[in-house]
Amino acid sequence: MANWKQTLKIGDLWRLAQDKQIKPCEFSRLIAVRLRPLNAVLADRFRSIDEDADFEEVDALLDELYDWGDKGHRCWIDRHTEPEGQP
C-alpha cells in the first residue's frame, strides 16, 4: 500500500458531476478551492476554466492533477469519500 502524503477528498463533487447536478466549470472551480492549499498553480488552472467548458476539458485537468499527485505519492485524489468540513 502506498504511503500518501496528502489526500484530496472530492467524492461529493464527483457524484454531483456524474449526476450532472453541477456544470463542468462549477466542478472545476470547487476542486480549485480544495486544491489551493496543496498546489496553488494547479488550483488556478482549475479555477480559470471557461464557463462553457465541457467535461472533456475538465478531464484533461484531472489528468494533470492525478499526475501531480502520483509523483512521489504526493497526494491521493479520493473520488469516493466525502470530505469533512471542506467547502
N, C-alpha and C positions, 0 to 999 in steps of 0.2 A: 504494500500500500504506500502510495506517495505521501510525503510529508509536506503538505501545502503550507505556505507562509501566511496566506490570507484567504478569505472566502468572500465572494461577492454573491449574495443571495438575490436571485431575480425570479424566483418561482412564481410569485404573484403577477409580475409583469408579463412573464412568459405566457401564463394562462390567459390573461387579458388579450394579448396579441393573437394567440392561437384561436381564441373565440371571436376575434375581430371586434372586440369591445373598445379597443383604442386603435388609433391610426398609427402607421409606422413612425411618423415624426414624434408622436407622443411617447411611444415605446422607447424610441431612441433618446429622447430628452430625459425621461425618467431614469434610464440607465445612466445617463451622464451625471445626474445628481448623486447617485450611489457610487459611481466610479471616481468622481472628483478627488476624494481623499487618497485614493490609491494611485491614480495616474491622471493628472490634470490635462495633459496634452491629448490623450486619447478621449477623455471626457469632453473636451472642446470639440473634437471631431463628431462625437455622438450628438452634442448639443446643436451643432451647426447644420444638421441635415435639413434639406428643403422641406417645406410644408407639403409639397406634392410627391415626396419620395414614396417609393413602394418598398415592400418587404425585401426585395432583392438587394436594394441599396443598403438597407439595414443589415442584411445578412453578410454583405461584404465587410461592414464594420465589425460585426460579431466575429468573423474570421480573424480580423486583426486583434480583437480582444482575446480570443482563445489563444492565438499565437503568443501574445504578450504574457498572458497568464501562465502558459505552459513553460515558458523559458525559465529554467531554474526552479520550477514548481512555485512560481511567484504568487499565483492566485488561482484558486479553484472557482470556476464560474458555475454556480449551483442553480440550475434551471428547475429544480424540483422542490426546493424548500423555500417557504415564505419567510422573509426576514422579520425580526422582532424589532420594533422601534425605528425602522427606516422609513423614509418618505416614499 
